[in-house]
Amino acid sequence: MDILIRGERKEDYDDIKKINDLAFGQENEGRMVEALRKTRGYNPKLSLVAELNNNIVGHILFYPIKIKNEKKEFTALSLAPMAVCPKYQNKGIGNKLVIKGIEVAREYGFGAVIVVGHPKYYPRFGFQPASNWRMQLPFDVPDDVFLALELRNNYLKSFRGKVEYPREYFDAL
């Protein structure tokens, strides 16, 4: 399969929503992407699509979030959502989206990525439990599904704090 991974374009918006809706079996993630697209923090270069034969078959979004404690505020990227059209799942497309997304995030100078995701999937890309850096979410999840990846050496060394997602993450639910 000759998959092209590239930044989204306006003409991709409907396909991105459809893929997220199909992959998750609901409209929440598609609505979240649409809402985040209207924010100041949104960067279309961090919203990637997988294209096969001129058709969009996958999508991944990296979005800047804050991690705060009583003394400091850090910026990281949240990886969410990541979706592949069900017909094309388990063919390596998700892997290509994650790898390219991490590469683009590094190019933009980000120091870390967090994800709430499958504990057997994301470690293959270097993700580790975020609790290793004493990070917390504003909601409860098992420790093995809240993961983080350093993009720059020792960037997370001084991290400790709670993730603050923009309201758009919750409004779509």
Backbone as numpy.savetxt, mean C-alpha at the origin, in Angstrom:
# Nx Ny Nz CAx CAy CAz Cx Cy Cz
3.81 -14.25 -19.40 2.97 -13.06 -19.40 3.84 -11.82 -19.40
3.57 -10.93 -20.30 4.32 -9.69 -20.41 3.53 -8.60 -19.70
3.84 -8.39 -18.41 3.13 -7.43 -17.57 3.92 -6.13 -17.52
3.23 -5.03 -17.73 3.82 -3.70 -17.60 3.31 -3.10 -16.30
4.21 -2.66 -15.43 3.83 -1.97 -14.20 4.16 -0.50 -14.42
3.16 0.36 -14.21 3.34 1.80 -14.44 2.44 2.58 -13.50
2.70 3.88 -13.42 1.85 4.77 -12.64 0.48 4.90 -13.28
-0.51 5.11 -12.45 -1.87 5.25 -12.97 -2.02 6.52 -13.80
-3.03 6.50 -14.65 -3.43 7.66 -15.44 -4.93 7.86 -15.25
-5.43 9.03 -15.55 -6.85 9.32 -15.36 -7.74 8.30 -16.06
-7.32 7.88 -17.22 -8.16 6.92 -17.96 -8.20 5.54 -17.31
-7.38 5.31 -16.28 -7.36 4.03 -15.56 -8.34 4.00 -14.40
-8.88 5.14 -14.00 -9.66 5.23 -12.76 -10.79 4.20 -12.67
-11.59 4.08 -13.72 -12.72 3.13 -13.68 -12.22 1.69 -13.55
-11.17 1.35 -14.28 -10.62 -0.01 -14.20 -10.04 -0.30 -12.82
-9.39 0.69 -12.22 -8.83 0.52 -10.88 -9.94 0.23 -9.89
-11.02 0.97 -9.97 -12.15 0.73 -9.06 -12.72 -0.66 -9.27
-12.92 -1.05 -10.51 -13.48 -2.38 -10.81 -12.59 -3.50 -10.28
-11.29 -3.36 -10.46 -10.35 -4.40 -10.00 -10.39 -4.52 -8.48
-10.38 -3.38 -7.78 -10.46 -3.42 -6.32 -11.79 -4.02 -5.86
-12.88 -3.63 -6.50 -14.20 -4.17 -6.14 -14.24 -5.68 -6.35
-13.73 -6.15 -7.49 -13.72 -7.59 -7.78 -12.81 -8.36 -6.84
-11.61 -7.86 -6.64 -10.62 -8.58 -5.83 -11.07 -8.70 -4.37
-11.72 -7.66 -3.85 -12.13 -7.68 -2.45 -13.58 -8.10 -2.26
-14.32 -8.23 -3.36 -15.72 -8.64 -3.26 -16.60 -7.60 -2.59
-16.18 -6.34 -2.63 -16.93 -5.23 -2.04 -16.41 -3.94 -2.64
-17.07 -2.83 -2.33 -16.69 -1.55 -2.92 -15.84 -0.66 -2.02
-15.55 -1.09 -0.79 -14.84 -0.24 0.17 -13.48 0.23 -0.34
-12.65 -0.70 -0.81 -11.30 -0.33 -1.24 -11.33 0.57 -2.46
-12.22 0.30 -3.40 -12.35 1.16 -4.58 -12.76 2.57 -4.20
-13.70 2.68 -3.25 -14.13 4.01 -2.77 -12.99 4.71 -2.04
-12.21 3.93 -1.28 -11.09 4.53 -0.54 -10.07 5.13 -1.51
-9.73 4.40 -2.57 -8.78 4.92 -3.56 -9.33 6.20 -4.18
-10.60 6.20 -4.53 -11.20 7.40 -5.12 -11.13 8.59 -4.16
-11.40 8.36 -2.89 -11.36 9.43 -1.89 -9.92 9.93 -1.67
-8.97 9.01 -1.58 -7.57 9.40 -1.37 -7.03 10.19 -2.56
-7.52 9.88 -3.73 -7.07 10.57 -4.95 -7.35 12.08 -4.86
-8.31 12.47 -4.06 -8.69 13.89 -3.93 -7.91 14.61 -2.85
-7.00 13.92 -2.17 -6.26 14.53 -1.06 -4.93 15.11 -1.52
-4.37 15.95 -0.67 -3.08 16.57 -0.97 -1.94 15.57 -0.97
-2.03 14.53 -0.14 -0.95 13.55 -0.03 -0.87 12.55 -1.16
-1.89 12.53 -2.00 -1.96 11.53 -3.07 -0.94 11.81 -4.17
-0.22 10.78 -4.58 0.76 10.89 -5.65 0.48 9.79 -6.67
0.04 10.14 -7.88 -0.29 9.11 -8.87 0.89 8.22 -9.25
2.11 8.68 -8.97 3.29 7.84 -9.24 3.41 6.71 -8.22
2.70 6.84 -7.08 2.70 5.80 -6.05 1.43 4.96 -6.10
0.63 5.18 -7.14 -0.55 4.36 -7.42 -0.24 3.66 -8.74
0.11 2.39 -8.63 0.60 1.66 -9.79 -0.44 0.68 -10.32
-0.39 0.47 -11.62 -1.25 -0.52 -12.24 -0.40 -1.57 -12.95
-0.98 -2.76 -13.05 -0.39 -3.84 -13.84 -1.21 -3.94 -15.11
-0.53 -3.84 -16.23 -1.20 -3.86 -17.53 -0.78 -5.10 -18.31
-1.75 -5.80 -18.84 -1.53 -6.99 -19.67 -2.35 -6.83 -20.94
-1.69 -6.85 -22.08 -2.39 -6.70 -23.37 -3.30 -5.47 -23.38
-2.78 -4.36 -22.89 -3.50 -3.08 -22.84 -4.71 -3.08 -21.92
-4.80 -4.07 -21.01 -5.87 -4.12 -20.02 -5.27 -4.04 -18.62
-5.91 -3.27 -17.75 -5.47 -3.16 -16.37 -5.95 -4.41 -15.64
-5.01 -5.14 -15.03 -5.35 -6.39 -14.32 -4.96 -6.34 -12.84
-4.28 -5.27 -12.41 -3.88 -5.16 -11.01 -3.63 -3.72 -10.63
-3.66 -3.47 -9.33 -3.44 -2.12 -8.81 -2.84 -2.21 -7.41
-1.97 -1.25 -7.10 -1.43 -1.12 -5.74 -1.30 0.37 -5.44
-1.59 0.73 -4.19 -1.48 2.11 -3.76 -0.54 2.21 -2.57
0.37 3.16 -2.63 1.23 3.54 -1.51 0.84 4.97 -1.15
0.50 5.20 0.12 0.00 6.52 0.52 0.72 6.98 1.79
1.17 8.26 1.83 1.89 8.75 3.01 0.98 8.82 4.24
1.49 8.32 5.35 0.79 8.38 6.63 1.77 8.87 7.69
1.24 9.25 8.83 2.06 9.72 9.94 2.11 8.65 11.02
3.24 8.58 11.68 3.39 7.77 12.89 3.87 8.75 13.95
3.09 8.87 15.03 3.35 9.90 16.03 3.54 9.29 17.42
4.41 9.95 18.17 4.49 9.70 19.60 4.47 11.07 20.29
4.70 11.10 21.60 4.59 12.37 22.30 5.66 13.38 21.90
6.75 12.93 21.29 7.85 13.84 20.96 8.08 14.06 19.47
7.74 13.08 18.66 8.10 13.15 17.24 6.95 12.70 16.34
7.11 13.10 15.08 6.19 12.66 14.03 7.03 12.15 12.88
6.72 10.97 12.41 7.45 10.36 11.31 6.50 10.17 10.14
7.04 10.20 8.94 6.26 9.89 7.74 6.71 8.55 7.19
5.74 7.74 6.83 6.00 6.45 6.17 4.93 6.31 5.10
5.00 5.23 4.37 3.97 4.93 3.39 3.13 3.77 3.88
1.85 3.83 3.60 0.97 2.70 3.84 0.73 2.01 2.50
0.90 0.71 2.47 0.61 -0.08 1.28 -0.82 -0.58 1.45
-1.73 0.01 0.70 -3.13 -0.42 0.77 -3.96 0.44 -0.16
-4.78 -0.16 -0.96 -4.93 -1.59 -1.15 -4.00 -2.11 -2.25
-3.95 -3.44 -2.33 -3.29 -4.12 -3.44 -4.30 -5.13 -3.96
-4.59 -5.06 -5.24 -5.63 -5.91 -5.82 -5.22 -6.41 -7.19
-5.56 -7.66 -7.45 -5.36 -8.25 -8.77 -6.69 -8.86 -9.18
-7.06 -8.64 -10.43 -8.29 -9.21 -10.97 -8.31 -10.72 -10.67
-9.39 -11.25 -10.11 -9.41 -12.66 -9.72 -8.92 -13.63 -10.80
-9.24 -13.35 -12.04 -8.83 -14.22 -13.15 -7.30 -14.33 -13.27
-6.59 -13.31 -12.77 -5.13 -13.25 -12.91 -4.37 -13.42 -11.59
-5.09 -13.79 -10.54 -4.42 -13.98 -9.25 -3.54 -15.23 -9.29
-2.55 -15.24 -8.40 -1.60 -16.36 -8.27 -0.75 -16.57 -9.52
-0.47 -15.47 -10.23 0.37 -15.54 -11.43 1.58 -14.61 -11.31
1.83 -14.10 -10.10 2.99 -13.25 -9.87 2.76 -11.76 -10.11
1.55 -11.38 -10.46 1.27 -9.96 -10.74 1.36 -9.13 -9.47
0.82 -9.64 -8.37 0.91 -8.94 -7.10 2.35 -8.73 -6.69
3.18 -9.76 -6.87 4.61 -9.65 -6.55 5.25 -8.51 -7.33
4.94 -8.45 -8.62 5.52 -7.39 -9.46 5.07 -6.01 -9.01
3.81 -5.89 -8.61 3.30 -4.61 -8.12 4.02 -4.18 -6.84
4.18 -5.12 -5.91 4.85 -4.80 -4.65 6.31 -4.41 -4.90
7.01 -5.19 -5.69 8.43 -4.92 -5.96 8.61 -3.56 -6.63
7.81 -3.28 -7.64 7.93 -1.98 -8.33 7.52 -0.85 -7.39
6.49 -1.06 -6.59 6.06 -0.03 -5.65 7.14 0.31 -4.64
7.82 -0.70 -4.12 8.91 -0.47 -3.18 10.04 0.30 -3.86
10.33 -0.06 -5.10 11.36 0.63 -5.87 11.02 2.11 -6.05
9.77 2.40 -6.42 9.33 3.78 -6.62 9.36 4.55 -5.29
8.93 3.90 -4.22 8.95 4.54 -2.90 10.38 4.94 -2.50
11.32 4.07 -2.78 12.74 4.40 -2.50 13.19 5.59 -3.35
12.81 5.57 -4.63 13.19 6.67 -5.53 12.67 8.01 -5.01
11.50 8.00 -4.38 10.91 9.23 -3.85 11.46 9.58 -2.47
12.35 8.75 -1.94 13.03 9.06 -0.70 12.31 8.65 0.58
11.26 7.86 0.46 10.57 7.42 1.67 11.46 6.42 2.42
11.31 6.42 3.75 12.17 5.58 4.58 11.56 4.27 5.00
10.21 4.15 4.93 9.56 2.93 5.40 8.18 2.77 4.79
7.71 1.53 4.78 6.37 1.18 4.32 5.75 0.30 5.40
4.47 0.55 5.69 3.73 -0.34 6.58 2.60 -0.98 5.79
2.15 -2.13 6.27 1.02 -2.81 5.64 0.29 -3.63 6.69
-1.01 -3.69 6.58 -1.81 -4.65 7.32 -2.17 -5.69 6.28
-1.52 -6.84 6.37 -1.69 -7.81 5.29 -1.33 -9.22 5.71
-1.36 -10.09 4.75 -1.17 -11.52 4.98 0.24 -11.80 5.51
0.34 -12.46 6.69 1.65 -12.67 7.31 2.57 -13.64 6.57
2.04 -14.40 5.63 2.89 -15.31 4.86 3.27 -14.71 3.50
2.61 -13.65 3.09 2.87 -13.04 1.79 3.94 -11.94 1.87
3.75 -10.97 2.73 4.60 -9.78 2.72 6.03 -10.00 3.22
6.29 -10.95 4.12 7.69 -11.15 4.53 8.64 -11.50 3.39
8.14 -12.05 2.29 9.03 -12.36 1.16 9.67 -11.11 0.56
9.09 -9.93 0.86 9.63 -8.67 0.37 10.47 -7.96 1.44
10.62 -8.61 2.59 11.41 -8.03 3.67 10.59 -7.43 4.81
9.28 -7.47 4.71 8.43 -6.94 5.78 8.60 -7.78 7.04
8.58 -7.10 8.18 8.69 -7.73 9.50 7.58 -7.17 10.39
7.28 -7.84 11.50 6.27 -7.28 12.41 6.62 -5.85 12.82
5.67 -4.95 12.69 5.89 -3.54 13.04 6.16 -3.38 14.53
5.74 -4.34 15.31 6.00 -4.28 16.75 7.51 -4.31 17.05
8.32 -4.79 16.11 9.78 -4.74 16.27 10.26 -3.31 16.48
9.49 -2.35 15.98 9.84 -0.93 16.10 8.86 -0.21 17.02
8.10 -0.96 17.78 7.14 -0.42 18.74 6.12 0.50 18.09
5.67 0.11 16.91 4.60 0.84 16.24 3.27 0.20 16.59
2.23 1.04 16.62 0.89 0.56 16.94 -0.09 1.12 15.92
-1.18 0.38 15.75 -2.27 0.84 14.90 -3.36 1.46 15.77
-4.25 2.24 15.17 -5.37 2.81 15.93 -6.53 1.81 16.10
-6.31 0.56 15.70 -7.30 -0.50 15.83 -6.56 -1.80 16.11
-7.28 -2.78 16.58 -6.65 -4.05 16.96 -6.56 -5.02 15.79
-5.36 -5.55 15.60 -5.13 -6.65 14.65 -4.07 -7.56 15.27
-4.02 -8.80 14.85 -2.95 -9.67 15.35 -1.57 -9.11 14.97
-0.60 -9.33 15.83 0.75 -8.80 15.64 1.36 -9.21 14.30
1.06 -10.41 13.83 1.72 -10.91 12.62 1.15 -10.35 11.32
0.09 -9.53 11.39 -0.46 -8.95 10.17 -0.13 -7.46 10.02
0.38 -6.83 11.07 0.82 -5.44 10.98 2.33 -5.47 10.78
2.74 -5.15 9.55 4.12 -5.34 9.13 4.75 -4.02 8.66
6.07 -3.97 8.72 6.80 -2.78 8.27 8.04 -3.20 7.52
8.48 -2.32 6.63 9.68 -2.55 5.84 10.50 -1.26 5.84
11.76 -1.37 6.21 12.67 -0.23 6.11 13.14 -0.09 4.67
13.03 1.10 4.13 13.53 1.39 2.80 14.92 2.02 2.86
15.21 2.63 4.01 16.54 3.21 4.26 17.07 2.58 5.55
18.34 2.25 5.54 18.95 1.61 6.72 18.70 2.41 7.99
18.24 1.70 9.00 18.00 2.25 10.33 16.96 3.37 10.39
16.16 3.53 9.34 15.13 4.57 9.36 14.14 4.34 10.50
13.80 3.10 10.75 12.83 2.77 11.79 13.44 2.64 13.17
14.74 2.75 13.25 15.44 2.54 14.53 14.86 3.41 15.65
14.56 4.65 15.35 14.06 5.55 16.39 12.53 5.64 16.40
11.87 4.83 15.59 10.41 4.86 15.55 9.85 4.30 16.84
8.78 4.87 17.23 7.92 4.37 18.29 6.70 5.26 18.22
5.55 4.69 18.06 4.38 5.54 18.01 3.19 4.86 17.39
2.16 5.66 17.22 0.88 5.17 16.71 0.65 5.71 15.30
0.20 4.83 14.43 -0.10 5.20 13.05 -1.35 6.07 13.03
-1.29 7.14 12.26 -2.46 7.98 12.02 -2.80 7.93 10.54
-3.87 7.20 10.25 -4.35 7.14 8.88 -5.23 8.36 8.61
-5.24 8.83 7.37 -6.19 9.90 7.03 -7.62 9.36 7.13
-8.56 10.25 7.36 -9.95 9.82 7.54 -10.50 9.04 6.35
-9.95 9.28 5.16 -10.45 8.60 3.96 -10.30 7.07 4.06
-9.35 6.62 4.85 -9.18 5.17 5.03 -10.40 4.57 5.72
-11.02 5.35 6.60 -12.13 4.84 7.38 -13.48 5.22 6.78
-13.56 6.35 6.10 -14.82 6.81 5.54 -15.39 5.84 4.52
-14.52 5.12 3.82 -14.98 4.20 2.77 -15.54 2.90 3.33
-15.28 2.63 4.60 -15.73 1.37 5.20 -17.20 1.33 5.46
